[in-house]
Amino acid sequence: MSLKRQLTLHFDADVAAAIEAEGKNRGLNLSRAANDALRRTLIDEAGEALADTVKARLDRLDKRDHARARELALIKEIVLLFVRVWFEYSGAPADDDPDASANADVRFQGFLEMLAR
């Protein structure tokens, strides 16, 4: 059983008329109609506002996540391009290295295979 508290409220004439009309339409007494109207306005809409705020924050986080994913993909491409250029323009490995005779593309593919392991 809910605890009820008696309050004396003074409404503007148009608000009082709207509450009376709401009570008549729904078959409620004036106190119940006012209670329901205030509950909808003060409590239920606050929950909706909170849900809207959470949705907005999640959307912002999702956008940040997509931006980070794009940045990481770009960094990956930059590093791979650097390694490819390094293999192409760096000196050949030492003669005792089995990759000494391989060209830059073969060495780059070997690098990618090593990363995959």
mmCIF file of the C-alpha atoms, coordinates in Angstrom:
data_MODEL
# 
_entry.id   MODEL 
# 
loop_
_atom_site.group_PDB 
_atom_site.id 
_atom_site.type_symbol 
_atom_site.label_atom_id 
_atom_site.label_alt_id 
_atom_site.label_comp_id 
_atom_site.label_asym_id 
_atom_site.label_entity_id 
_atom_site.label_seq_id 
_atom_site.pdbx_PDB_ins_code 
_atom_site.Cartn_x 
_atom_site.Cartn_y 
_atom_site.Cartn_z 
_atom_site.occupancy 
_atom_site.B_iso_or_equiv 
_atom_site.pdbx_formal_charge 
_atom_site.auth_seq_id 
_atom_site.auth_comp_id 
_atom_site.auth_asym_id 
_atom_site.auth_atom_id 
_atom_site.pdbx_PDB_model_num 
ATOM 1   C CA . MET A 1 1   ? 0.000   0.000   0.000   1.00 0.00 ? 1   MET A CA 1 
ATOM 2   C CA . SER A 1 2   ? 1.464   3.338   -0.984  1.00 0.00 ? 2   SER A CA 1 
ATOM 3   C CA . LEU A 1 3   ? 1.753   6.147   1.491   1.00 0.00 ? 3   LEU A CA 1 
ATOM 4   C CA . LYS A 1 4   ? -0.390  9.119   0.543   1.00 0.00 ? 4   LYS A CA 1 
ATOM 5   C CA . ARG A 1 5   ? 0.272   12.633  1.707   1.00 0.00 ? 5   ARG A CA 1 
ATOM 6   C CA . GLN A 1 6   ? -2.213  15.464  1.666   1.00 0.00 ? 6   GLN A CA 1 
ATOM 7   C CA . LEU A 1 7   ? -1.049  18.720  0.044   1.00 0.00 ? 7   LEU A CA 1 
ATOM 8   C CA . THR A 1 8   ? -2.851  21.940  -0.720  1.00 0.00 ? 8   THR A CA 1 
ATOM 9   C CA . LEU A 1 9   ? -2.011  23.185  -4.209  1.00 0.00 ? 9   LEU A CA 1 
ATOM 10  C CA . HIS A 1 10  ? -3.127  26.298  -6.016  1.00 0.00 ? 10  HIS A CA 1 
ATOM 11  C CA . PHE A 1 11  ? -3.385  25.972  -9.807  1.00 0.00 ? 11  PHE A CA 1 
ATOM 12  C CA . ASP A 1 12  ? -3.970  28.546  -12.501 1.00 0.00 ? 12  ASP A CA 1 
ATOM 13  C CA . ALA A 1 13  ? -7.529  28.490  -13.812 1.00 0.00 ? 13  ALA A CA 1 
ATOM 14  C CA . ASP A 1 14  ? -6.606  26.878  -17.141 1.00 0.00 ? 14  ASP A CA 1 
ATOM 15  C CA . VAL A 1 15  ? -4.525  24.164  -15.444 1.00 0.00 ? 15  VAL A CA 1 
ATOM 16  C CA . ALA A 1 16  ? -7.322  23.430  -12.961 1.00 0.00 ? 16  ALA A CA 1 
ATOM 17  C CA . ALA A 1 17  ? -9.822  23.183  -15.836 1.00 0.00 ? 17  ALA A CA 1 
ATOM 18  C CA . ALA A 1 18  ? -7.510  20.795  -17.701 1.00 0.00 ? 18  ALA A CA 1 
ATOM 19  C CA . ILE A 1 19  ? -7.151  18.580  -14.620 1.00 0.00 ? 19  ILE A CA 1 
ATOM 20  C CA . GLU A 1 20  ? -10.916 18.545  -14.088 1.00 0.00 ? 20  GLU A CA 1 
ATOM 21  C CA . ALA A 1 21  ? -11.481 17.642  -17.749 1.00 0.00 ? 21  ALA A CA 1 
ATOM 22  C CA . GLU A 1 22  ? -8.876  14.879  -17.537 1.00 0.00 ? 22  GLU A CA 1 
ATOM 23  C CA . GLY A 1 23  ? -10.557 13.481  -14.437 1.00 0.00 ? 23  GLY A CA 1 
ATOM 24  C CA . LYS A 1 24  ? -13.997 13.536  -16.079 1.00 0.00 ? 24  LYS A CA 1 
ATOM 25  C CA . ASN A 1 25  ? -12.735 11.904  -19.268 1.00 0.00 ? 25  ASN A CA 1 
ATOM 26  C CA . ARG A 1 26  ? -11.010 9.112   -17.375 1.00 0.00 ? 26  ARG A CA 1 
ATOM 27  C CA . GLY A 1 27  ? -13.620 8.743   -14.649 1.00 0.00 ? 27  GLY A CA 1 
ATOM 28  C CA . LEU A 1 28  ? -11.253 9.767   -11.861 1.00 0.00 ? 28  LEU A CA 1 
ATOM 29  C CA . ASN A 1 29  ? -11.647 12.086  -8.934  1.00 0.00 ? 29  ASN A CA 1 
ATOM 30  C CA . LEU A 1 30  ? -9.777  15.394  -9.040  1.00 0.00 ? 30  LEU A CA 1 
ATOM 31  C CA . SER A 1 31  ? -7.036  14.256  -6.674  1.00 0.00 ? 31  SER A CA 1 
ATOM 32  C CA . ARG A 1 32  ? -6.271  11.120  -8.711  1.00 0.00 ? 32  ARG A CA 1 
ATOM 33  C CA . ALA A 1 33  ? -6.312  13.037  -12.005 1.00 0.00 ? 33  ALA A CA 1 
ATOM 34  C CA . ALA A 1 34  ? -3.877  15.637  -10.627 1.00 0.00 ? 34  ALA A CA 1 
ATOM 35  C CA . ASN A 1 35  ? -1.658  12.899  -9.170  1.00 0.00 ? 35  ASN A CA 1 
ATOM 36  C CA . ASP A 1 36  ? -1.520  11.019  -12.488 1.00 0.00 ? 36  ASP A CA 1 
ATOM 37  C CA . ALA A 1 37  ? -0.806  14.182  -14.480 1.00 0.00 ? 37  ALA A CA 1 
ATOM 38  C CA . LEU A 1 38  ? 2.004   15.219  -12.154 1.00 0.00 ? 38  LEU A CA 1 
ATOM 39  C CA . ARG A 1 39  ? 3.445   11.687  -12.147 1.00 0.00 ? 39  ARG A CA 1 
ATOM 40  C CA . ARG A 1 40  ? 3.519   11.600  -15.949 1.00 0.00 ? 40  ARG A CA 1 
ATOM 41  C CA . THR A 1 41  ? 5.143   15.013  -16.097 1.00 0.00 ? 41  THR A CA 1 
ATOM 42  C CA . LEU A 1 42  ? 7.657   14.783  -13.279 1.00 0.00 ? 42  LEU A CA 1 
ATOM 43  C CA . ILE A 1 43  ? 8.574   11.120  -13.056 1.00 0.00 ? 43  ILE A CA 1 
ATOM 44  C CA . ASP A 1 44  ? 7.885   9.379   -16.363 1.00 0.00 ? 44  ASP A CA 1 
ATOM 45  C CA . GLU A 1 45  ? 9.335   12.139  -18.544 1.00 0.00 ? 45  GLU A CA 1 
ATOM 46  C CA . ALA A 1 46  ? 12.443  12.245  -16.360 1.00 0.00 ? 46  ALA A CA 1 
ATOM 47  C CA . GLY A 1 47  ? 13.003  8.574   -17.207 1.00 0.00 ? 47  GLY A CA 1 
ATOM 48  C CA . GLU A 1 48  ? 12.592  9.307   -20.902 1.00 0.00 ? 48  GLU A CA 1 
ATOM 49  C CA . ALA A 1 49  ? 15.004  12.229  -20.644 1.00 0.00 ? 49  ALA A CA 1 
ATOM 50  C CA . LEU A 1 50  ? 17.538  9.969   -18.966 1.00 0.00 ? 50  LEU A CA 1 
ATOM 51  C CA . ALA A 1 51  ? 17.113  7.372   -21.713 1.00 0.00 ? 51  ALA A CA 1 
ATOM 52  C CA . ASP A 1 52  ? 17.617  10.079  -24.345 1.00 0.00 ? 52  ASP A CA 1 
ATOM 53  C CA . THR A 1 53  ? 20.768  11.249  -22.573 1.00 0.00 ? 53  THR A CA 1 
ATOM 54  C CA . VAL A 1 54  ? 22.133  7.709   -22.426 1.00 0.00 ? 54  VAL A CA 1 
ATOM 55  C CA . LYS A 1 55  ? 21.365  7.202   -26.132 1.00 0.00 ? 55  LYS A CA 1 
ATOM 56  C CA . ALA A 1 56  ? 23.155  10.433  -27.035 1.00 0.00 ? 56  ALA A CA 1 
ATOM 57  C CA . ARG A 1 57  ? 26.197  9.433   -25.004 1.00 0.00 ? 57  ARG A CA 1 
ATOM 58  C CA . LEU A 1 58  ? 26.272  5.965   -26.559 1.00 0.00 ? 58  LEU A CA 1 
ATOM 59  C CA . ASP A 1 59  ? 26.054  7.523   -30.025 1.00 0.00 ? 59  ASP A CA 1 
ATOM 60  C CA . ARG A 1 60  ? 29.007  9.775   -29.169 1.00 0.00 ? 60  ARG A CA 1 
ATOM 61  C CA . LEU A 1 61  ? 31.001  6.781   -27.924 1.00 0.00 ? 61  LEU A CA 1 
ATOM 62  C CA . ASP A 1 62  ? 30.135  4.841   -31.071 1.00 0.00 ? 62  ASP A CA 1 
ATOM 63  C CA . LYS A 1 63  ? 31.381  7.715   -33.245 1.00 0.00 ? 63  LYS A CA 1 
ATOM 64  C CA . ARG A 1 64  ? 34.594  7.876   -31.216 1.00 0.00 ? 64  ARG A CA 1 
ATOM 65  C CA . ASP A 1 65  ? 35.037  4.126   -31.621 1.00 0.00 ? 65  ASP A CA 1 
ATOM 66  C CA . HIS A 1 66  ? 34.647  4.393   -35.396 1.00 0.00 ? 66  HIS A CA 1 
ATOM 67  C CA . ALA A 1 67  ? 37.132  7.274   -35.466 1.00 0.00 ? 67  ALA A CA 1 
ATOM 68  C CA . ARG A 1 68  ? 39.652  5.204   -33.467 1.00 0.00 ? 68  ARG A CA 1 
ATOM 69  C CA . ALA A 1 69  ? 39.163  2.251   -35.810 1.00 0.00 ? 69  ALA A CA 1 
ATOM 70  C CA . ARG A 1 70  ? 39.866  4.495   -38.815 1.00 0.00 ? 70  ARG A CA 1 
ATOM 71  C CA . GLU A 1 71  ? 42.959  5.898   -37.089 1.00 0.00 ? 71  GLU A CA 1 
ATOM 72  C CA . LEU A 1 72  ? 44.249  2.408   -36.282 1.00 0.00 ? 72  LEU A CA 1 
ATOM 73  C CA . ALA A 1 73  ? 43.703  1.245   -39.849 1.00 0.00 ? 73  ALA A CA 1 
ATOM 74  C CA . LEU A 1 74  ? 45.575  4.300   -41.109 1.00 0.00 ? 74  LEU A CA 1 
ATOM 75  C CA . ILE A 1 75  ? 48.454  3.680   -38.691 1.00 0.00 ? 75  ILE A CA 1 
ATOM 76  C CA . LYS A 1 76  ? 48.612  0.049   -39.814 1.00 0.00 ? 76  LYS A CA 1 
ATOM 77  C CA . GLU A 1 77  ? 48.791  1.124   -43.456 1.00 0.00 ? 77  GLU A CA 1 
ATOM 78  C CA . ILE A 1 78  ? 51.521  3.656   -42.640 1.00 0.00 ? 78  ILE A CA 1 
ATOM 79  C CA . VAL A 1 79  ? 53.634  1.084   -40.796 1.00 0.00 ? 79  VAL A CA 1 
ATOM 80  C CA . LEU A 1 80  ? 53.239  -1.470  -43.584 1.00 0.00 ? 80  LEU A CA 1 
ATOM 81  C CA . LEU A 1 81  ? 54.154  1.155   -46.186 1.00 0.00 ? 81  LEU A CA 1 
ATOM 82  C CA . PHE A 1 82  ? 57.203  2.105   -44.133 1.00 0.00 ? 82  PHE A CA 1 
ATOM 83  C CA . VAL A 1 83  ? 58.329  -1.525  -43.900 1.00 0.00 ? 83  VAL A CA 1 
ATOM 84  C CA . ARG A 1 84  ? 57.799  -2.026  -47.640 1.00 0.00 ? 84  ARG A CA 1 
ATOM 85  C CA . VAL A 1 85  ? 59.844  1.080   -48.483 1.00 0.00 ? 85  VAL A CA 1 
ATOM 86  C CA . TRP A 1 86  ? 62.478  0.068   -45.930 1.00 0.00 ? 86  TRP A CA 1 
ATOM 87  C CA . PHE A 1 87  ? 62.871  -3.348  -47.569 1.00 0.00 ? 87  PHE A CA 1 
ATOM 88  C CA . GLU A 1 88  ? 62.986  -1.754  -50.998 1.00 0.00 ? 88  GLU A CA 1 
ATOM 89  C CA . TYR A 1 89  ? 65.624  0.884   -50.248 1.00 0.00 ? 89  TYR A CA 1 
ATOM 90  C CA . SER A 1 90  ? 67.663  -0.577  -47.406 1.00 0.00 ? 90  SER A CA 1 
ATOM 91  C CA . GLY A 1 91  ? 70.801  -2.427  -48.156 1.00 0.00 ? 91  GLY A CA 1 
ATOM 92  C CA . ALA A 1 92  ? 70.726  -6.127  -48.816 1.00 0.00 ? 92  ALA A CA 1 
ATOM 93  C CA . PRO A 1 93  ? 70.977  -8.406  -45.783 1.00 0.00 ? 93  PRO A CA 1 
ATOM 94  C CA . ALA A 1 94  ? 74.270  -10.046 -44.912 1.00 0.00 ? 94  ALA A CA 1 
ATOM 95  C CA . ASP A 1 95  ? 75.471  -12.712 -47.344 1.00 0.00 ? 95  ASP A CA 1 
ATOM 96  C CA . ASP A 1 96  ? 74.973  -15.529 -44.842 1.00 0.00 ? 96  ASP A CA 1 
ATOM 97  C CA . ASP A 1 97  ? 71.277  -14.595 -44.485 1.00 0.00 ? 97  ASP A CA 1 
ATOM 98  C CA . PRO A 1 98  ? 68.974  -16.874 -46.575 1.00 0.00 ? 98  PRO A CA 1 
ATOM 99  C CA . ASP A 1 99  ? 66.913  -13.821 -47.596 1.00 0.00 ? 99  ASP A CA 1 
ATOM 100 C CA . ALA A 1 100 ? 69.934  -12.061 -49.073 1.00 0.00 ? 100 ALA A CA 1 
ATOM 101 C CA . SER A 1 101 ? 69.016  -12.900 -52.648 1.00 0.00 ? 101 SER A CA 1 
ATOM 102 C CA . ALA A 1 102 ? 65.300  -12.138 -52.242 1.00 0.00 ? 102 ALA A CA 1 
ATOM 103 C CA . ASN A 1 103 ? 63.930  -8.934  -53.665 1.00 0.00 ? 103 ASN A CA 1 
ATOM 104 C CA . ALA A 1 104 ? 61.935  -6.385  -51.617 1.00 0.00 ? 104 ALA A CA 1 
ATOM 105 C CA . ASP A 1 105 ? 58.507  -7.895  -52.404 1.00 0.00 ? 105 ASP A CA 1 
ATOM 106 C CA . VAL A 1 106 ? 59.561  -11.367 -51.285 1.00 0.00 ? 106 VAL A CA 1 
ATOM 107 C CA . ARG A 1 107 ? 61.088  -9.957  -48.090 1.00 0.00 ? 107 ARG A CA 1 
ATOM 108 C CA . PHE A 1 108 ? 57.901  -7.955  -47.439 1.00 0.00 ? 108 PHE A CA 1 
ATOM 109 C CA . GLN A 1 109 ? 55.737  -11.067 -47.887 1.00 0.00 ? 109 GLN A CA 1 
ATOM 110 C CA . GLY A 1 110 ? 58.050  -12.873 -45.473 1.00 0.00 ? 110 GLY A CA 1 
ATOM 111 C CA . PHE A 1 111 ? 57.568  -10.025 -43.003 1.00 0.00 ? 111 PHE A CA 1 
ATOM 112 C CA . LEU A 1 112 ? 53.766  -10.310 -43.315 1.00 0.00 ? 112 LEU A CA 1 
ATOM 113 C CA . GLU A 1 113 ? 53.932  -14.076 -42.786 1.00 0.00 ? 113 GLU A CA 1 
ATOM 114 C CA . MET A 1 114 ? 56.085  -13.547 -39.697 1.00 0.00 ? 114 MET A CA 1 
ATOM 115 C CA . LEU A 1 115 ? 53.470  -11.098 -38.333 1.00 0.00 ? 115 LEU A CA 1 
ATOM 116 C CA . ALA A 1 116 ? 50.689  -13.610 -38.981 1.00 0.00 ? 116 ALA A CA 1 
ATOM 117 C CA . ARG A 1 117 ? 52.394  -16.223 -36.773 1.00 0.00 ? 117 ARG A CA 1 
# 
